[in-house]
Amino acid sequence: MSEKAIFSGGCFWCMVEPFEEQPGILNVVSGYTGGHTKNPTYEDVVSETTGHTEAVEITFDPNQINYSQLVDIYWRQTDPTDAMGQFQDRGESYRPVIYTLSDDQRKVAEVSKQALIDSHRFKEPIVTSIEDASPFYAAEDYHQEFYKKNPRRFAIEENGGRQQFKESVWKSE
């Protein structure tokens, strides 16, 4: 039996590998969610007219990795204090969101967010939103597993501030 989780944290290219390398992850798909247009394309989403965010849909085996662990991994990939993008990626389609697929996922996400707030790790407010999931649309094939298909371009994206941020904020863990 598998379960799904959906996270938005800036460019979906940079959100795949950190999850895909974990035991118990069955599949990670780059795509779009949270908007009002059916079957959006990449061009639609980056036009900032559909309301979608770039996101990853993770299929996981809850006997090997639980949702709480996925949320912890998510926090370590994003800047939860930046509501309008992530690192070099700016705009509504790059905003950080934890999309929940059940009441249990919402409770886990809310408890985790409160724990992050209470940790005082960040001076600025935690603005990552927690929203009910809406239809998820897989992105075009060339976006899937981008880090494997285009390692040089992926490295450029990852070095657009994300990697440095992760190292500076989470270096002690």
C-alpha positions as CSV (number, residue, x, y, z in Angstrom):
1,M,0.0,0.0,0.0
2,S,1.3,3.4,-0.9
3,E,0.4,7.0,0.0
4,K,1.0,10.4,-1.7
5,A,2.3,13.7,-0.6
6,I,2.5,17.0,-2.5
7,F,4.9,19.9,-1.8
8,S,5.7,23.1,-3.6
9,G,9.0,24.7,-2.9
10,G,10.2,26.8,-5.8
11,C,11.5,25.2,-9.0
12,F,10.3,21.6,-9.1
13,W,13.6,20.5,-10.6
14,C,15.3,21.1,-7.3
15,M,12.6,19.3,-5.2
16,V,12.9,15.9,-6.8
17,E,16.3,14.5,-5.8
18,P,16.1,15.2,-2.0
19,F,13.0,13.0,-1.9
20,E,13.9,10.5,-4.5
21,E,17.1,9.4,-2.7
22,Q,15.2,8.4,0.4
23,P,14.3,4.8,1.2
24,G,10.6,4.1,0.8
25,I,10.1,6.6,-2.0
26,L,8.4,4.9,-4.9
27,N,8.1,7.8,-7.3
28,V,8.5,11.6,-7.5
29,V,6.7,13.5,-10.3
30,S,7.2,17.1,-11.2
31,G,4.0,18.9,-11.9
32,Y,1.5,21.7,-11.2
33,T,-1.2,22.1,-8.6
34,G,-3.2,24.7,-6.7
35,G,-4.6,26.5,-9.7
36,H,-7.8,27.0,-11.6
37,T,-6.9,25.8,-15.1
38,K,-7.3,22.2,-16.2
39,N,-4.2,20.5,-17.7
40,P,-1.9,23.5,-17.6
41,T,1.4,23.5,-19.5
42,Y,4.7,24.9,-18.3
43,E,4.1,28.0,-20.4
44,D,0.6,28.5,-18.8
45,V,2.0,28.2,-15.3
46,V,5.0,30.5,-15.7
47,S,2.6,33.1,-17.2
48,E,1.3,33.5,-13.6
49,T,-2.3,33.4,-14.8
50,T,-3.4,29.9,-13.7
51,G,-2.8,30.1,-10.0
52,H,-0.7,26.9,-10.0
53,T,2.5,26.3,-8.3
54,E,5.3,24.1,-9.5
55,A,5.2,21.1,-7.2
56,V,6.3,17.5,-6.7
57,E,3.9,14.6,-6.1
58,I,5.6,11.9,-4.0
59,T,4.4,8.3,-3.8
60,F,5.8,6.6,-0.8
61,D,5.6,3.4,1.3
62,P,4.4,4.5,4.8
63,N,6.0,1.3,6.2
64,Q,9.4,2.7,5.2
65,I,9.1,6.4,5.5
66,N,6.2,8.4,7.1
67,Y,4.6,11.6,6.2
68,S,6.2,13.4,9.1
69,Q,9.6,12.5,7.8
70,L,8.7,13.8,4.4
71,V,7.6,17.1,5.9
72,D,10.9,17.4,7.7
73,I,12.8,16.8,4.4
74,Y,10.6,19.5,2.8
75,W,11.5,22.1,5.4
76,R,15.2,21.5,4.6
77,Q,14.7,22.3,0.9
78,T,13.0,25.6,1.2
79,D,13.1,29.1,2.7
80,P,9.9,29.0,4.7
81,T,10.1,32.8,5.2
82,D,9.8,33.7,1.5
83,A,6.1,33.7,0.4
84,M,6.7,34.9,-3.2
85,G,9.2,32.4,-4.5
86,Q,12.3,30.5,-3.6
87,F,15.8,31.7,-4.1
88,Q,16.3,32.9,-7.7
89,D,12.8,31.7,-8.6
90,R,10.3,34.5,-8.1
91,G,6.5,34.7,-8.4
92,E,3.3,33.0,-7.4
93,S,4.1,29.8,-9.2
94,Y,7.2,29.3,-6.9
95,R,5.6,30.0,-3.5
96,P,6.1,27.4,-0.8
97,V,3.1,25.2,0.0
98,I,2.4,22.0,1.8
99,Y,-0.6,20.5,0.0
100,T,-2.4,18.1,2.3
101,L,-4.4,15.1,1.1
102,S,-6.1,14.2,4.4
103,D,-6.9,15.6,7.8
104,D,-4.1,13.5,9.2
105,Q,-1.6,15.1,6.8
106,R,-2.9,18.5,7.7
107,K,-2.4,17.8,11.4
108,V,1.1,16.6,10.9
109,A,2.0,19.6,8.7
110,E,0.5,22.1,11.2
111,V,2.4,20.5,14.1
112,S,5.6,20.5,12.2
113,K,5.2,24.1,11.1
114,Q,4.5,25.2,14.7
115,A,7.6,23.3,15.9
116,L,9.6,25.1,13.3
117,I,8.2,28.4,14.5
118,D,8.9,27.5,18.1
119,S,12.5,26.5,17.3
120,H,13.3,30.2,16.5
121,R,15.7,28.9,13.7
122,F,14.4,31.8,11.5
123,K,14.1,35.4,12.5
124,E,11.5,36.2,9.9
125,P,7.9,34.7,10.2
126,I,7.3,31.3,8.7
127,V,5.0,31.9,5.7
128,T,4.8,28.5,4.0
129,S,1.1,27.8,3.6
130,I,-0.7,24.6,4.3
131,E,-3.5,24.0,1.8
132,D,-5.9,21.3,0.8
133,A,-4.6,19.5,-2.3
134,S,-6.3,20.2,-5.6
135,P,-5.8,18.2,-8.8
136,F,-2.1,17.5,-9.6
137,Y,-1.0,17.6,-13.2
138,A,2.2,16.0,-14.3
139,A,4.6,18.4,-16.0
140,E,6.0,17.7,-19.5
141,D,8.4,14.8,-19.8
142,Y,11.5,17.0,-20.2
143,H,10.9,18.3,-16.6
144,Q,10.8,14.8,-15.1
145,E,14.0,13.7,-13.2
146,F,15.7,16.9,-14.6
147,Y,18.6,16.5,-12.3
148,K,19.6,13.2,-14.0
149,K,18.9,14.4,-17.5
150,N,20.6,17.8,-17.3
151,P,23.1,17.7,-14.5
152,R,25.0,20.8,-15.5
153,R,21.8,22.9,-15.8
154,F,20.5,21.4,-12.5
155,A,23.8,22.4,-10.7
156,I,23.3,26.0,-11.9
157,E,19.7,26.1,-10.5
158,E,20.8,24.5,-7.2
159,N,23.6,27.0,-6.9
160,G,21.1,29.9,-7.4
161,G,21.0,30.2,-3.6
162,R,19.2,27.1,-2.5
163,Q,22.3,25.0,-1.8
164,Q,24.0,27.8,0.1
165,F,20.8,28.5,2.1
166,K,20.5,24.8,3.0
167,E,24.1,24.6,4.1
168,S,23.9,27.8,6.2
169,V,20.6,27.1,7.9
170,W,20.8,23.3,8.4
171,K,24.6,22.8,8.7
172,S,24.3,21.6,12.3
173,E,22.0,18.7,11.3
